[in-house]
Amino acid sequence: MERTAVAGSIGVTPKAVGKIREAFARQGVSGGGLRLGVLGGGCSGLSYQFKYDAQARPTDQVFEFDGIQVFVDPKSMLYLDGMTLDYKESLLYSGFAFDNPNASKSCGCGTSFSA
């Protein structure tokens, strides 16, 4: 997996950056960034949070990838450290994919994991 856009301990591939930029443009979003987080729940115990946020919180770690800001809260960072966000396209699936070395198992949908 290509990890050319890496800042700190979270990676976002160039393809994912492009898709995030497209999504923000479709929604008319300017400023702010993408919030990545972890919430309790999902098939495997934890699920990824992935949404637009107007601004970072004071305790967030803020990463920047080619003009796209990514906000991660301290508790989520424990589970996301070393993770790479990618965008994959195939005949059966198109969407964001999380390559998380901290996940000991994940479900078939790819949005839930256990650490």
C-alpha positions in Angstrom: 0.0 0.0 0.0 1.3 3.4 -1.0 2.2 5.6 2.0 3.6 8.7 0.3 1.6 11.2 2.3 2.6 10.5 5.9 2.6 13.0 8.7 3.3 11.9 12.2 1.7 8.5 12.9 -1.3 8.6 10.6 -1.1 8.0 6.9 -3.4 9.0 4.1 -2.7 7.9 0.6 -2.9 10.4 -2.3 -6.0 8.6 -3.7 -7.8 9.0 -0.4 -6.8 12.7 -0.2 -8.3 13.2 -3.6 -11.6 11.5 -2.7 -11.8 13.5 0.6 -11.2 16.7 -1.4 -14.0 15.6 -3.9 -16.4 14.9 -1.0 -15.8 18.2 0.6 -16.3 20.0 -2.7 -19.6 18.2 -3.3 -20.8 19.3 0.1 -19.6 22.9 -0.3 -17.2 22.6 2.6 -14.4 25.0 2.9 -12.1 25.0 5.9 -12.2 22.4 8.7 -11.1 18.9 8.1 -11.8 15.2 8.4 -12.3 13.7 11.9 -11.0 10.2 12.3 -11.9 8.5 15.5 -12.9 5.2 17.2 -16.2 4.5 18.9 -17.4 1.6 20.9 -19.7 -0.7 18.9 -19.8 -2.5 15.6 -19.5 -6.2 14.8 -16.0 -6.5 16.3 -16.3 -4.2 19.3 -14.9 -0.9 17.9 -15.9 1.1 14.8 -14.2 3.8 12.9 -15.7 7.3 13.0 -15.2 9.2 9.7 -16.8 12.7 9.3 -16.3 16.3 8.5 -15.6 18.6 11.4 -15.5 22.4 11.2 -12.5 22.7 13.5 -10.1 20.8 15.6 -10.6 20.4 19.3 -7.9 21.7 21.7 -6.7 18.2 22.5 -6.7 16.9 19.0 -3.7 15.9 17.0 -3.9 17.6 13.7 -2.3 16.1 10.6 -2.2 17.7 7.1 -2.0 15.8 3.8 -1.8 18.0 0.7 -4.0 20.7 2.1 -6.5 18.3 3.8 -6.5 18.4 7.6 -7.2 15.3 9.7 -8.2 15.6 13.3 -7.7 12.7 15.8 -8.7 12.9 19.5 -6.2 11.4 22.1 -8.3 8.3 23.0 -8.7 7.4 19.3 -5.1 7.9 18.7 -4.3 4.9 20.9 -6.1 2.7 18.4 -5.2 4.6 15.2 -1.4 5.1 15.6 0.2 3.8 12.5 -3.0 3.5 10.5 -3.2 4.4 6.8 -6.4 5.6 5.2 -6.8 4.5 1.6 -9.4 4.6 -1.1 -10.0 1.4 -3.0 -12.0 0.7 -6.1 -13.0 -2.7 -7.6 -15.9 -4.2 -9.5 -17.6 -5.1 -6.2 -16.5 -2.3 -3.8 -15.5 1.3 -3.8 -14.8 3.2 -0.7 -12.4 4.2 2.0 -10.3 1.4 3.6 -8.5 1.4 6.9 -5.1 -0.4 7.1 -4.7 -0.5 10.9 -1.8 -2.4 12.4 -3.5 -2.2 15.8 -6.5 -4.2 14.7 -6.2 -7.8 15.9 -9.3 -8.7 13.9 -11.8 -6.9 11.7 -15.3 -7.6 10.3 -16.2 -8.2 6.7 -17.5 -4.7 6.2 -14.1 -3.1 7.1 -15.5 -0.5 9.4 -15.4 -2.5 12.7 -12.4 -4.0 14.5 -11.0 -5.2 17.8 -7.7 -4.3 19.3 
